[in-house]
Amino acid sequence: MENIFEIGMLVCFGFAWPVNIYKSLKSKSVSGKSVFFLYIVLAGYASGITHKFVFDYNYVVYLYIINALMVSTDIILYYRNKFLYSNNK
């Protein structure tokens, strides 16, 4: 239970990413989205994953991985939307 606050943070962020992914799918636009921000967040999750594997391996690493996969999905959708729908203007 020593990781309760870390778990809380990851769960809260984890609930936000599906909403963001859904909005990316529905809007078909990159307007208002910062891919730079997404890469920064992904780097933060990668840092957390690395820390868990090197210093403190436990089940919390799976929350980092799930969140990183959702951010990666949003990054892929960013480029998809930019390529498919920016060229139609």
Backbone as JSON, one array per atom type, in Angstrom:
{
  "sequence": "MENIFEIGMLVCFGFAWPVNIYKSLKSKSVSGKSVFFLYIVLAGYASGITHKFVFDYNYVVYLYIINALMVSTDIILYYRNKFLYSNNK",
  "N": [[0.79, -1.2, 0.0], [2.12, 1.13, -0.02], [2.31, 2.51, -2.36], [0.01, 3.93, -2.86], [-0.69, 6.62, -3.49], [0.66, 7.03, -5.86], [-0.62, 5.14, -7.42], [-3.19, 6.24, -7.37], [-2.76, 8.64, -8.83], [-2.04, 7.59, -11.34], [-4.35, 6.17, -12.03], [-6.27, 8.21, -12.15], [-5.23, 9.8, -14.28], [-5.35, 7.79, -16.15], [-8.1, 7.5, -16.61], [-8.61, 9.78, -18.06], [-7.38, 9.53, -20.58], [-8.81, 7.7, -22.37], [-11.04, 9.31, -22.97], [-9.83, 11.42, -24.3], [-8.79, 10.05, -26.51], [-11.17, 9.19, -27.71], [-12.27, 11.7, -28.41], [-10.36, 12.46, -30.3], [-10.82, 10.58, -32.27], [-13.49, 11.16, -33.01], [-13.47, 13.92, -33.73], [-11.74, 14.15, -35.84], [-9.69, 15.88, -36.33], [-6.78, 17.92, -35.79], [-6.77, 20.19, -34.5], [-6.18, 22.27, -31.77], [-4.78, 20.33, -30.42], [-1.77, 19.24, -28.99], [0.96, 17.71, -30.13], [3.5, 17.71, -29.19], [3.15, 18.02, -26.42], [1.95, 15.54, -25.9], [4.1, 13.83, -26.44], [5.82, 14.62, -24.38], [4.39, 13.76, -22.12], [4.36, 11.02, -22.68], [7.1, 10.51, -22.47], [7.39, 10.96, -19.74], [5.87, 8.82, -18.7], [7.43, 6.73, -19.68], [9.73, 7.16, -18.21], [8.76, 6.59, -15.63], [8.14, 3.87, -15.97], [10.7, 2.85, -16.46], [11.92, 3.43, -13.99], [10.42, 1.73, -12.33], [11.18, -0.81, -13.3], [13.94, -0.79, -12.8], [14.4, 0.01, -10.08], [12.19, -0.47, -8.33], [10.35, -2.7, -8.8], [7.03, -3.56, -9.22], [3.47, -4.27, -9.27], [2.41, -1.84, -10.09], [3.71, -0.95, -12.31], [2.29, -1.87, -14.47], [0.14, -0.14, -14.7], [1.44, 2.18, -15.53], [2.31, 1.26, -18.03], [-0.13, 0.73, -19.36], [-1.22, 3.35, -19.45], [0.79, 4.58, -20.99], [0.45, 3.23, -23.39], [-2.08, 4.17, -24.12], [-1.55, 6.91, -24.49], [0.24, 6.68, -26.59], [-1.49, 5.69, -28.53], [-3.1, 7.94, -28.88], [-1.2, 9.67, -29.97], [-0.69, 8.38, -32.4], [-3.22, 8.66, -33.57], [-3.24, 11.43, -33.8], [-1.34, 11.89, -35.87], [-2.58, 10.42, -37.87], [-5.02, 11.82, -38.2], [-3.99, 14.3, -38.93], [-2.74, 13.7, -41.36], [-4.8, 12.49, -42.94], [-7.03, 14.28, -42.85], [-6.17, 16.9, -42.99], [-5.27, 17.24, -45.5], [-7.52, 17.39, -47.02], [-8.54, 19.9, -47.24]],
  "CA": [[0.0, 0.0, 0.0], [2.98, 2.31, -0.02], [2.19, 3.17, -3.66], [-1.38, 4.32, -3.02], [-0.81, 7.92, -4.15], [1.11, 6.81, -7.23], [-1.73, 4.43, -8.06], [-4.26, 7.23, -7.55], [-2.39, 9.53, -9.92], [-2.09, 6.85, -12.6], [-5.75, 5.84, -12.32], [-6.93, 9.46, -12.6], [-4.77, 10.08, -15.64], [-5.84, 6.69, -16.99], [-9.49, 7.77, -17.01], [-8.65, 10.9, -19.0], [-6.89, 9.19, -21.92], [-9.85, 7.2, -23.29], [-11.85, 10.44, -23.41], [-9.01, 12.13, -25.28], [-8.75, 9.2, -27.71], [-12.51, 9.27, -28.3], [-12.38, 13.01, -29.05], [-9.5, 12.44, -31.49], [-11.52, 9.77, -33.29], [-14.71, 11.83, -33.46], [-13.24, 15.24, -34.31], [-10.96, 13.99, -37.08], [-8.95, 17.12, -36.45], [-5.65, 18.1, -34.87], [-6.95, 21.52, -33.93], [-6.16, 22.33, -30.32], [-4.02, 19.22, -29.86], [-0.32, 19.44, -29.03], [1.68, 16.43, -30.17], [4.67, 17.91, -28.33], [2.69, 17.71, -25.08], [1.76, 14.09, -25.82], [5.44, 13.22, -26.34], [6.34, 14.89, -23.04], [3.68, 12.85, -21.22], [4.87, 9.68, -22.97], [8.45, 10.43, -21.87], [7.18, 10.82, -18.29], [5.47, 7.44, -18.43], [8.61, 5.89, -19.94], [10.6, 7.33, -17.04], [8.15, 5.83, -14.55], [8.32, 2.44, -16.27], [12.12, 2.55, -16.24], [12.14, 3.42, -12.54], [9.83, 0.51, -11.76], [11.98, -1.98, -13.66], [15.3, -0.71, -12.25], [14.51, 0.22, -8.63], [11.05, -0.79, -7.47], [9.4, -3.44, -9.63], [5.8, -4.08, -8.64], [2.34, -4.29, -10.18], [2.1, -0.48, -10.55], [4.31, -0.78, -13.63], [1.28, -2.14, -15.49], [-0.63, 1.09, -14.88], [2.27, 3.03, -16.39], [2.3, 0.7, -19.39], [-1.46, 0.97, -19.94], [-1.31, 4.77, -19.77], [1.7, 4.86, -22.1], [-0.18, 2.71, -24.61], [-3.16, 5.08, -24.5], [-0.94, 8.13, -25.04], [0.77, 6.3, -27.91], [-2.65, 5.62, -29.42], [-3.49, 9.32, -29.2], [-0.18, 10.2, -30.88], [-0.95, 7.78, -33.71], [-4.42, 9.32, -34.08], [-2.85, 12.78, -34.19], [-0.73, 11.85, -37.2], [-3.61, 9.94, -38.8], [-5.91, 12.94, -38.49], [-3.23, 15.33, -39.65], [-2.5, 13.24, -42.73], [-6.03, 12.24, -43.69], [-8.03, 15.33, -42.89], [-5.57, 18.19, -43.32], [-5.09, 17.3, -46.96], [-8.82, 17.53, -47.67], [-8.97, 21.3, -47.23]],
  "C": [[0.84, 1.27, 0.0], [2.88, 3.1, -1.32], [0.8, 3.74, -3.9], [-1.54, 5.65, -3.76], [-0.35, 7.83, -5.61], [0.01, 6.11, -8.03], [-2.87, 5.41, -8.34], [-3.99, 8.16, -8.71], [-2.54, 8.82, -11.27], [-3.52, 6.48, -12.99], [-6.49, 7.09, -12.8], [-6.51, 9.83, -14.01], [-5.31, 9.02, -16.61], [-7.27, 6.87, -17.44], [-9.57, 8.89, -18.04], [-8.27, 10.49, -20.42], [-7.95, 8.59, -22.83], [-10.77, 8.31, -23.82], [-11.11, 11.21, -24.5], [-8.94, 11.35, -26.61], [-10.08, 9.27, -28.44], [-12.69, 10.61, -29.05], [-11.53, 13.09, -30.31], [-10.17, 11.66, -32.62], [-12.71, 10.51, -33.87], [-14.43, 13.14, -34.2], [-12.55, 15.17, -35.67], [-10.15, 15.25, -37.38], [-7.78, 17.13, -35.47], [-5.72, 19.46, -34.2], [-7.0, 21.45, -32.4], [-5.38, 21.22, -29.64], [-2.53, 19.5, -30.03], [0.38, 18.08, -28.99], [2.94, 16.52, -29.31], [4.32, 17.57, -26.88], [2.53, 16.2, -24.91], [3.1, 13.37, -25.7], [6.06, 13.46, -24.96], [5.7, 13.94, -22.03], [4.19, 11.42, -21.42], [6.27, 9.48, -22.38], [8.35, 10.28, -20.35], [6.78, 9.4, -17.92], [6.65, 6.48, -18.65], [9.59, 5.98, -18.77], [10.06, 6.54, -15.84], [8.31, 4.33, -14.73], [9.76, 2.03, -16.01], [12.43, 2.47, -14.75], [11.61, 2.13, -11.91], [10.67, -0.72, -12.08], [13.36, -1.97, -12.99], [15.32, -0.72, -10.72], [13.4, -0.4, -7.8], [9.98, -1.56, -8.24], [8.23, -3.94, -8.8], [4.67, -3.91, -9.65], [1.96, -2.91, -10.72], [2.66, -0.23, -11.94], [3.27, -1.01, -14.73], [0.37, -0.94, -15.72], [0.13, 2.08, -15.76], [2.21, 2.55, -17.83], [0.96, 0.95, -20.07], [-1.62, 2.44, -20.34], [-0.42, 5.13, -20.95], [1.11, 4.36, -23.42], [-1.33, 3.62, -25.07], [-2.61, 6.38, -25.07], [-0.37, 7.84, -26.43], [-0.35, 6.21, -28.93], [-3.09, 7.03, -29.83], [-2.48, 9.98, -30.13], [-0.41, 9.67, -32.29], [-2.18, 8.44, -34.34], [-4.13, 10.75, -34.52], [-2.3, 12.77, -35.62], [-1.72, 11.35, -38.25], [-4.53, 11.09, -39.2], [-5.22, 14.02, -39.28], [-3.05, 14.94, -41.11], [-3.8, 13.13, -43.52], [-6.92, 13.45, -43.87], [-7.46, 16.73, -43.14], [-5.43, 18.36, -44.83], [-6.4, 17.5, -47.7], [-9.31, 18.95, -47.74], [-8.66, 21.99, -48.53]]
}
